[in-house]
Structures are given as C-alpha cells and as structure tokens.
Amino acid sequence: MTTTTPPVTLDDVRDAAARLKGVAHRTPVLRSRTLDALVGAEVFLKCENFQRVGAFKFRGAYNTASRLTPEQLARGIAAYSSGNHAQAVALAARELGTTAVIVMPEDAPPSKRDATLGYGAEIVTYDRYTGDRVAIAEALAAERGLTVIPPYEHPHVIAGQGTAALELLEEVGELDALITPVGGGGLIAGSSTVAKGMHPGIRVIGIEPEAGDDTKRSLEAGHRIAIPVPRTIADGQALHTPGELTFSVNRRLVDGIELVSDDEIRMAMRFAFERLKIVVEPSGATPLAALLAGRVDRLPRRIGVIVSGGNVDADRFARLCAGGE
C-alpha cells in the first residue's frame, strides 16, 4: 500500500506562522450584527485588507523569500502577478535586502503597479490575453540568475497563505464553514489544509467570479480545465486554469465552489464600505458577495470568511460602487 504525502501540512503552516511573527500583521477579525442578520448566521471576517501591502499575499511571499540562501538573495527575485503578489514580493525583497523584478499585465490596476514600484521593484509588462507570464518570468530569471517566487504554485507560498486561516481559527474557535476567494488556488489550499487539519468536519467553500470558473469546472471534471482568460472586475481572479500543485490539494480538501456575478461583487464592495466601514477590492469581496446573494446552500451557523485584500484605488472604487468598471 502506498500513501501520498501532501505538499503542505498543518505543521508547515504553523512553521510559516512562526517565521512571519513580527513581520506580517496579525489582521483583525470583524463582526457585524447587520451582516449576521442578513445572512442568517454568525460571520467572522478575517480582514486581510489590513495586511502589509493590503492583501494576504505578503504571507506567502515572505515565507518563501525568507528561506532563500544568501547566494540566492544576492542575485535577486523574480515574480509574475496582476498586482497583490507583485507588491508582496517587492516588499519581501526590500525587507530581506534584495531586489525584485515583477512581470505584470499591461492592464494591471495603476494603484497596484505604483505600489509595486514604490517598494523598489522593477516591472516588466505583458499582454495578459496574448502573453505567457510564466515563460517571460522564467526567461528573465534564467538571463539574470534570479529565483522565481510564483504566486501560488509553491509549498512555502501555500503554507504562508494558510496562516490567515490559522490565525482566524485560533481567535474565534471552531467554525462550521470557511469561505475564501479562489484565483490560482493558493489561499484556499493553505486555508483548507489548516481548516481540515484542525476541524475535519468543517466545510471549505471557494468563490469565483462567474466569468472565471476554472476551478469549479476542474473540480467537477476531476482534472484541471483551462478556459479563456476571463474578463471580470475581479482582476486577482482572472486566471484561465488552476495551479497544478494547488489543485492537487483542493481536489482533496475543498467541498465546493460557488460563483458570483460582477454586479454582486459591486454590491458587496458597497455593503462593506457603507455598513462595515472597510474598503475591499473586487477579488476580496467575492466571499461576502456569495453570502449576501445567497449563493451558499445549507448555510451553517458559524462562518469564517477570508477578506483577501483591499487594493483598489479611490477612483476605480467609486466607479465600481456606482455600477461601472
């Protein structure tokens, strides 16, 4: 009889948490009686919009970069990202005294691009609908001797992202369900590793935009499905296929994927601003959108939600809340 060792374990996440202590923020957990009444459950919002760089991505980026050898750090880091991982790697590189080159799509939100530059990184742009960001980053890394830190396809990245769920469960205790956004799958892979490791009976539910349902299709098919690059306001979830490593975790541990429309995402962003007094970017608002729109069936009593980020500039935030792009 053979057994397959999971790429990430609960102990890996706990190790990442120790490494991140004093470097990453322990973000707040927000409650709202209004939200509870609308949803019909107790909802605990883990607000990663208050994390360094404004998103959970700093956890995985720093956990991975901090494990590089002095020789690797001396040569520098490369990454590819639509924005939040870009900022996270740029800041992690600065914290560790090295340099970063980030491959970003030409249409990345200006606020995310400017923040990445502000952390000292170099940016190389590409067309997300025709270019291959992985190939571009790997070519740069080979040319310059850089170490690539992918946004989700790495055990240390996944373990780092899982620390958000670890903190949530340590603070609020056992939950009946944990809901997270799904892009490449790193956040939900780390979160499900923690959640199922601590409380095997918990439901783990991922949320994708309707236009970007690659993980939902893949889980239903039992293998990775590729779709055209989606066009959605949730730019952090505009991927065409799940990661291979993350999918290997999520097909074992994730209980289901629900979809939300761009209009439902806009409504959730507006609700978060008007009633919860927080700014949430489109990708970070998808779990809240799913709850408010009634997309989660068999609604449990105690629900944890990872609010993954808040990186949206003021002008776009205002347009989105008003129903625009």
N, C-alpha and C positions, 0 to 999 in steps of 0.2 A: 504493500500500500504506500502511495506517495502523497505527500502533502505539499501544498504551495505556500511558501512564506509570503505574506502580504508585503507590498513595497513600503508601507508605512504602518506603524503600530501606535497604540496609545502611549507606550513608553517613549517613542520617537517624538511625539507631540509634547510630552512632559519635558523631555530634554530640550526641545526648542524653546519652551516657555522659560526654562532656567536661563538659557542663553539670551533671551530677549528681555529678561528682567532688568529694569532700569534703563533700557534703551527704547523699547516700544512703550506706548501708553497703555495702561490698563483702562480701557474705554468704559464709559458709563453704561448702565442698563436703565432704559427709560420705560416708565409705566404711564398709562393714560386711562382714566376711567371712561372717558368718551370713546376711546378705541375699543376697550373691553366691551362696552355696551353695544357698539355697532357690530362687533364680530361675534359676540356671544361666548367669549372665552377670556381667560387671563392671558394677556400678551406681554411678553418681555422682549424689548427691543435692544439688542446689543449694537450700540451706536459706533460703528467703525468709521463713520464720517468724522469722528473726533480723533481718529488715529493720526499719527505722523504721516504726512503727505495727503491726509484726508481720505485714506482708504486702507482696508485690511492688507493690501499688497505689501506694505512695508514689513510685515511679519515674515513672510516667506522669503522676500529679497534679502533681508538682513540675516536671517537664519542660514541662508545658503552662502552669501558672500563672506560671512564671518568665519566660515570653515575652510576658505581657500588658503593655500600655503603662502608664505611670504613672497615666494617667487611668482606665483600667480597674481597676487595683489600688485606686485611691482609692474607687471605687464598691463594690467587693466581688465575691465569687464565689458562685455557686450550684452545687449538685450534687445528684444523686439516687443512692442506694445503699442496699443492705441492711446495710452495715457497714464493709467494709475500704476502699472508695473514699471513704466518708464520712470516716473517720479520716484518710485520706491527704490529702484536700482541706483538711480542717480544719487539719492540721499544716502543709501547704504555705502556706496563707493566713497562719498565725501566723508562719512563717519569713519571709514576704515583707511582713509588716506590714499585712495587710489582714484583712477579715472574711469569714466563710463562712456561708451558710445551706444546710442539708442536708435534703433530702426523704428520709425513712426510713420503711420499713414499720412499722406498729404492733407487729408481732411480731419485730422485729429483736432479735438476742441482746442482753440487757442489758449485757454487757461491752463490746460494740461501741458501743452507744448512749452508755454512760457515758464511754468513752474519747473519743468524738467531742465530747461536751460538755466534757470535760476539756481538749481542745485549743482551746476557746474558741468553738466553732461554735454557731449557733442551729439547732435541729432542728424541722422541720415533719413531722408523721406522716401516714400514709395507710394504707388497707387494700390490701395487695398483691393481693388476689383480686378487688377491685372497682374500685380506683382506677387512674388513669393517672399514674404518677410523672413522666413526661416533661412532660405537659401542666401538672401542678402546678408543676414547677420552672420551666418556661418562663413561666408566668403570674407567678410571683414575680419572675423576672428582669426581665420587662417592666415590672412595677409599680415595682421598686426600682432599675432600671438596672444589674443585676448581669450578670456574664459567666458563662454556664453552662459547666462543665467536665464533660462526660459521662464515664461510667465506661469506655467503650471506643470509642465512635464519634467518634474524632478522631485525625488522623495523629500529632500530638505525643504523645498518650496511648499509642498503639500503639508508637511509637518508644521511648518511655520504658520500657514493659514489656519490650521486646525486649532491653534492656540486661542483664537477668538471664541470658538465654541467651548473650549476647556474653561476659560475664564467665566463664560456665561453660566455653565453648569455648576461650577464651583460656587458662584454667587447666589444663584436662585434655587439650586437643588434640582431634583428630578423633574423632567418635563415629559409631556405626552407626545410632543412633536417638535421638530426643529425644521425651520424653513429657511432656505438660503437662495440667493440668485445662482444661476448656472451660466457660465461662459465656457471657458475651456475645461472646467470641472475641478480645478484645484481647491477652491474654497469648500465645495460640498464634499469632496473626497476627504479632506482633512477633518471637516466637521462631522461627517458620518463615522469616521474612524474613532473619533472621541466619543460621540453620542452612543454608538452601539457598544463601544468598549466599556463605557461607564453604566449604561442603562440599556441592555439588549432589547427591551420591549418598545423603545421609542420609535416613532415614525420619522423618517427623514425625507423631506419633500423639497425638490428643487423647482425653481420658477424660471421659465424662459419667456422671451417675447415671442409672440405668435410667428413673426417672420423668421425667427432664428431657433427653430425647434429641432436642431440636430441631435441633441442629447435625448430628447423624448423619443424621436424616431429610432435612434440607435438602441435605446434600452428595450423598446418594443420589438425590434428586429433581432436583438441578441448579439449584434455586432455593430461596429462603427459605420454610420451613414454620413455621407457628405452631401451638403446642399449648396446651392449658390450662395455666395456671400450675402447675408441678409441686409436689407435696408430698414433700419429701425432707429428710433431716438435713443435706444439703449446701446450706445456705441461700445460699451465694455462687454457686451454680449453678442456682438456682431461677428460671430465665428461660423465657419462652414462645417466643422466636424469636431467631435470631442477629441481630447488628447488620448493617446493610446494608453499611457500609464494611468491617467485619471479614470478612464473608462473601465479599466480592469478593477479598480476599487469600487466605482459607483455601481457597476452592474451587480456587485455582491451586496452592497450596503444601502443603496438608495431605494426607497419604497415607491417613489413615483415622481413624475414631472408634470407640473401644470403650466398652462400658457396664459399670458395676459396681453391685451392689445396696447398699442401705443397710447390710445386715449385713456385707458385705465391706468397706465403708468403716469400720465399727466395728472390725473385726478389724485393719485396717491401722493405725488410730489406736492401738490397744492394742499392736500389734507395735512401732510407732515409739517408744512410751513405755517399754515393758519391755526391748526389745533395743537400740534406738538411743539411748535416753535423751533424746528430744525430744518436745515437745508439738506436735501437728499438728491443725488444725481439720478438720472433715469434708471441705470442698472441697479443702483442701490434700493430703488423704490419698488422693484418688481415683486418682492415678497409681500410688502404692505398692500400693493395693488391687488394681489391674488386674494388676500384676506378680505379687503373691502369689497371686492367684486364677487365674493362667494365662490371662488374657484376651488377651494379646498373642501373636499367632501369628508363626511364622517368627522366633523370638526371636533377635536379633542378639547379637554378642559384647560390645560396649561400649554401654551405655545411659545417657543423661543424663535426669534427672528433675527437673522444677521442682516443689519443695515450696512451694506458693504462699503459705501463711500458717499462723499458729498462734493465731489469735484465737478462743479458746473459754474460757469461764470455768470455774473449777475444779469447780463443782457439776455443770454440764452435761457436762463432760469425763468425770467419774466415772460419770454416768448412761449416757452413750453407750458407754463401755468395758464397762459391765456389761450392755449389750444394750438399754438403754432409749432414750428420746427426749431 
